[in-house]
Amino acid sequence: MSRPPRRRQRVPLALLVPAGLGLLFLVLPLAGLLVRAPWTTLPRRLAQPGVLTALRLSLETATAATLLCVALGVPLAWLLARVRFPGRRLVRALVTVPLVLPPVVGGVALLLVFGRRGLLGSWLDATFGVTLPFTTAGVVLAEAFVAMPFLVIAVEGALRGADPRYEEAAATLGAGRWTTFTRVTLPIVAPGVAAGAVLCWARALGEFGATITFAGNYPGRTQTMPLAVYLALETDVQAAIVLSLILLTVSVAILAGLRDRWVGTA
């Protein structure tokens, strides 16, 4: 039997008007970038050394930060999803703090820990001669700090949604925890890990506050794309628009790739 046709529901005007205003509020600034973009000189501006250097540094540091987040965040997500221990809710809350913490505050906190006179930074400097602030490694650290919660939340959600019977079956067959994790758990939650890694990479690519506070704004060493946009606004607005268009294109591409997982289909 065929399903009866769905009745078309009338949208209340009291909801339609604020919904339309909200959509305009989100879309108009993005449209402004497209309208004011210097399309005629865009290829020349994209080929400028400063733009290419900032883009290269952003891609490298965002990728390195994502790899660091995957190496540390996936085990952390597994711990939160699979192991019951006292204080688990507190640990989960602490993991999500960077999501709501102002990025500049995160940069200050990183300085207090990893700075040359910080809790760990002084030991790193005295023992290994390693200085993290105002270096490319500092950019990676700042980006990983603000981006890791995105990966942990995505992977933990995937682990909670996975059927634990497969892991139990592997355990009954004699597989250890590590074998079960690598051979059973990871393949099951691989889509969630991939989606979390992409979101983590996008967040790292757009990081500004923690980076400029902890790593500074040195061209070729710590000046990523968001910092280059900020600097260009003071001297060349057209260049700032071009840099913003690059970041906008990356953001739209990521949303398009993750549409089915995070936005859903009509």
C-alpha positions in Angstrom: 0.0 0.0 0.0 1.2 3.4 -0.9 1.6 5.9 1.9 -0.9 8.8 2.0 0.5 12.1 0.9 1.8 14.2 3.7 -0.2 17.3 4.4 1.7 20.5 3.9 1.9 22.2 7.2 1.6 25.9 7.5 4.6 27.6 9.2 3.5 30.0 11.9 4.4 33.6 11.0 5.7 34.1 14.6 8.4 31.5 13.8 8.9 32.2 10.1 9.9 35.9 10.6 12.6 35.3 13.3 13.9 32.3 11.4 14.3 34.4 8.3 16.0 37.1 10.2 18.4 34.6 11.8 19.2 33.2 8.4 19.9 36.7 7.0 22.1 37.5 10.1 24.3 34.4 9.3 24.4 34.7 5.5 24.7 38.4 4.9 28.2 38.8 6.3 29.4 35.9 4.1 27.7 37.4 1.1 29.5 40.6 1.9 32.8 38.9 1.5 31.8 37.6 -1.9 30.4 41.0 -3.1 33.4 43.0 -1.9 36.0 40.5 -3.1 38.6 41.8 -5.6 37.8 39.2 -8.3 39.8 40.9 -11.0 43.0 40.9 -9.0 42.4 37.7 -7.1 44.9 35.5 -8.9 47.7 38.0 -8.4 46.9 38.5 -4.8 46.7 34.8 -4.1 50.2 34.4 -5.7 51.8 36.9 -3.3 54.6 35.4 -1.2 53.0 36.5 2.1 49.7 34.8 1.3 51.4 31.6 0.2 53.6 31.5 3.2 50.7 32.0 5.6 48.7 29.4 3.8 51.5 26.9 3.9 52.2 27.5 7.6 48.5 27.2 8.4 48.1 23.9 6.5 51.2 22.4 8.1 50.4 23.5 11.7 46.8 22.5 11.5 47.7 19.1 10.2 50.4 18.6 12.9 47.9 19.7 15.5 45.3 17.3 14.2 47.8 14.4 14.3 48.6 15.3 17.9 44.9 15.5 18.8 44.3 12.1 17.2 47.2 10.5 19.1 46.0 11.9 22.5 42.3 12.4 21.9 41.2 8.9 20.7 42.6 7.1 23.7 41.0 9.8 25.9 37.7 9.4 24.2 37.9 5.6 24.6 38.6 6.0 28.3 35.6 8.3 28.8 33.3 6.0 26.8 34.4 2.6 28.0 35.9 2.8 31.5 34.0 3.7 34.6 36.2 5.5 37.2 35.6 8.0 39.9 35.5 11.6 38.6 34.7 10.6 35.0 32.1 13.4 34.8 34.7 15.9 36.1 37.2 14.7 33.5 34.6 15.0 30.7 33.8 18.6 31.9 37.5 19.5 31.9 38.0 18.1 28.4 35.2 20.4 27.1 36.5 23.5 28.9 38.5 24.8 25.8 35.2 24.9 23.9 33.8 27.7 26.1 37.1 29.2 27.3 38.1 32.4 25.5 41.0 31.5 23.2 43.1 34.4 24.6 42.7 32.9 28.1 43.8 29.6 26.7 46.9 31.3 25.3 47.7 32.8 28.7 47.2 29.5 30.4 49.6 27.9 27.9 52.2 30.5 28.6 51.9 29.9 32.4 52.6 26.2 31.8 54.9 26.0 28.8 56.5 29.5 28.9 60.2 29.8 29.7 59.2 30.4 33.4 56.2 28.2 33.3 55.4 25.1 35.3 56.8 22.8 32.6 58.4 25.3 30.3 61.2 26.1 32.7 62.1 22.4 33.1 62.0 21.8 29.3 64.3 24.8 28.8 66.7 23.9 31.5 66.8 20.1 30.7 66.5 19.9 26.9 66.9 23.5 25.8 63.4 23.4 24.3 61.4 26.7 24.1 57.8 26.5 22.9 56.4 30.1 23.0 56.7 32.2 19.8 57.8 29.2 17.7 56.0 27.1 15.1 55.8 24.3 17.7 54.0 26.7 19.9 51.4 27.3 17.1 50.8 23.6 16.9 50.4 23.4 20.7 47.9 26.3 20.8 45.9 24.9 17.9 45.8 21.4 19.5 44.6 22.9 22.8 41.5 24.5 21.4 40.8 21.8 18.8 41.1 18.6 20.7 37.7 18.7 22.4 36.0 18.5 19.0 37.7 15.2 18.3 37.2 13.8 21.7 33.4 14.6 21.7 33.0 13.1 18.2 34.9 9.9 19.0 33.3 9.4 22.3 29.9 9.7 20.7 30.8 7.2 18.1 32.1 4.8 20.8 28.9 5.1 22.8 26.8 4.4 19.7 28.9 1.3 18.7 27.6 -2.1 19.7 29.8 -3.4 22.5 28.9 -7.0 21.8 31.7 -7.1 19.1 34.3 -6.1 21.7 32.8 -8.7 24.1 33.0 -11.4 21.5 36.6 -10.5 20.7 37.4 -10.7 24.5 35.8 -14.2 24.8 38.0 -15.4 21.9 41.0 -14.4 23.9 41.8 -11.0 22.4 43.5 -8.6 24.8 42.4 -5.0 25.4 44.9 -3.6 22.9 44.1 -6.1 20.2 40.4 -5.5 20.6 40.9 -1.8 20.4 43.0 -1.8 17.3 41.3 -4.7 15.4 37.7 -4.3 16.5 36.9 -0.9 18.1 38.8 1.4 15.8 37.4 0.0 12.5 33.9 0.3 13.9 34.3 4.0 15.0 36.6 4.9 12.1 33.9 7.2 10.5 33.5 9.1 13.8 37.3 9.4 14.1 37.5 10.8 10.6 34.7 13.3 11.1 36.2 14.4 14.4 39.6 14.8 12.8 38.3 16.9 10.0 36.4 19.2 12.5 39.6 19.3 14.6 41.6 20.3 11.6 39.2 23.0 10.6 39.1 24.4 14.2 42.9 24.4 14.2 43.1 26.1 10.9 40.9 29.0 12.1 42.5 29.4 15.5 43.5 33.0 16.4 43.4 34.1 20.0 45.5 31.3 21.7 48.0 31.4 18.8 48.7 35.1 18.9 48.9 35.0 22.7 51.2 32.0 23.0 53.1 32.0 19.7 53.0 35.6 18.5 52.6 36.9 15.0 55.9 36.4 13.2 55.7 36.0 9.4 57.0 32.7 8.2 57.2 31.3 11.7 53.9 31.8 13.6 51.8 34.0 11.3 48.9 31.7 10.2 46.0 32.7 8.0 43.8 34.2 10.7 46.7 36.3 12.0 47.5 37.4 8.5 43.9 38.5 8.0 44.1 40.5 11.2 47.3 42.2 10.2 46.1 42.9 6.6 43.0 44.7 7.9 45.3 47.4 9.2 47.1 48.0 5.9 45.3 46.3 3.0 41.6 45.5 3.3 41.5 43.8 -0.1 44.2 41.4 1.0 42.3 40.7 4.1 39.2 39.8 2.0 41.2 37.5 -0.2 42.6 35.6 2.9 39.1 35.4 4.4 37.8 33.9 1.1 40.4 31.1 1.4 39.3 30.3 4.9 35.6 30.5 3.9 36.2 28.1 1.0 37.8 25.6 3.3 35.0 25.9 5.8 32.3 25.4 3.1 34.2 22.4 1.7 34.4 20.8 5.2 30.7 21.3 5.8 29.8 19.9 2.5 32.0 16.8 3.2 30.4 16.2 6.6 26.9 17.2 5.6 25.3 13.8 6.0 26.9 13.2 9.4 26.4 16.6 11.1 23.7 18.4 9.2 21.5 15.6 7.9 19.5 15.4 4.7 16.0 16.6 4.0 
